[in-house]
Amino acid sequence: MPAADSRDPQEKGFLNRMAGKQTRPLAGRSTHAGKLPGAEKKLHEAVCVLLVELCERFTFFGIVCNMILFCTAKLGYRGYQAAMVNMCFVGTSTLTPVLLGWLAEHLVGRVRLVCICMFLHFLGTALLPVVSFPFEDVYIDRRHILLTLPKREQKIVFYFALLTASLGIGGIRAVVCPLSAYSLEDCAPKELLSFFNWFHWLVNLNSAVVFVSISYIQQSVARNLGFLIPFVSGLMAMITIHMLRGEMIYKPKTDSSLLTTFGVIVSALRTSCGRRRYFSTGSWLDLAKENHGGHYTESQVEGTKSLTRLFPLFAFQILYRTCIMQIPSGYYLQTMNSNLHFSGFFLPVAAMNVISIVPLLILVPILECINSWLFSSKDTGHSPTIYIVVGHLCAALSVLVAGFSEIHRKRFPQVEQTLSKEVLLVSSMPCFHLAPQYILLGVAEALVTPSCFLLSFWLVPERMRGISMHFLALFNGAGCFMGALFVQTAHAGTQGSWFPHLLHEGKLERFFFFLASLMMVNTLGFWSIAHRYNNLHEDCTNEFRGNLPGEKLLKHEKTIKHYNAVLESSPILSPVEKT
């Protein structure tokens, strides 16, 4: 592709050496690194990628866990505005890997982009605790120095730090530790589901540590320890530099791209609208093929066709992701306005998120046993779509329970509670009364996320798997932004009643009931189409292979041989007629 020539000569040489040193390719990654044997090299690569992944998630959750508290207590935002900022940051961090992955392949180059993103990540994580997040108390030479900025400059620095951090997060996720870097090409569905389960388990274990430690640090007197976030970012940078020097950065295959997929869809739509034609048999995407007036080869179109079959699955994840986004938004505000004292100990607000993680940590080993039994059964087929249906149902029930919990919370008398040096009037209801809604969302995450990863990875041809994961990220990011849109619409459309700043003066439960009803319809909709993905891999593989030029020629030759055999064996036709 022309974009491949845009890389600088130094990086071309670096990537060429990576390709030249491969003795046994493994997921596009080099298997030679100095004196390390092959097996030890692979283990070394996997450990480095996992460490970078954990460090990146540590900094990400460290930023998210108390953003609402900072925005309301320090920046003076209303509750709904703080919730929107948090959801938009999560959505941006979900979408940036797609954009930066494309930049790495076609414009900037992988090595250069990694260096740029590491700098941006460290810059963003350093600016947050130094200037923006509530770590004002700095002691130097036993003198108390108060670092303050005017609100306007503080907001500018805050948003600049969030933007640079999200760009850094996107580059790291796209280049250093994408899921394709874990050598999953030759895995069967059972092994893939097991990997995604345990990977999700490990990431959530890491997030549990973050939500307990960072949230307590940000609300305690030891606020200077919040510099742990940029320290972890610097540690991640050192591990990444080690991977660069050891030529261990993942190098994907370049035979498909996101732009090619979009190009096939746009070309088919343009041809269909311009000629006003469609196929009575086959797919409308066939109009993008060269033999039908399009500009794309059959293999490119067939790969896109297999991917578009997953679009209904992706679309039904948008509203589900909106429900999951209630943990760092609506549920967080409920917890802030509840009694956080427990047995003489003041709980951090974000520590309640651990309640949603505990079910996942417990369920993953149980699901592993269930999956081993189901996949070993030869009589019955197994599809993870049932997990997604049950997970969507749990998400709908969670939001419904949140609505009833809000009604229950407002029945308690109000008391004063200090959060980040701000005195707030909150309900005297213990925050643990909100545990059921957190638990239900934790169960939903344990069931849905690994299953969606499996379907996105397994139900497309091997060369389209990276593109499929990109599209899943796009739809998940859309769910985060839809959550922010719902909050803004609910607040503006009801004059602040459905998503109020002071929860005891509004009707937040109506917002939860509305979202629960939408999620229930979403669950029924996905349940009605779930059967499409039960045996889709075999259908996609057979159809994809059958539409390739070589396969079509082979089928044509077999057909000719079959008719010749029929003619030769016919007792009715004369030799002249047979000829």
Disulfide bonds with the S-S distance in Angstrom:
none
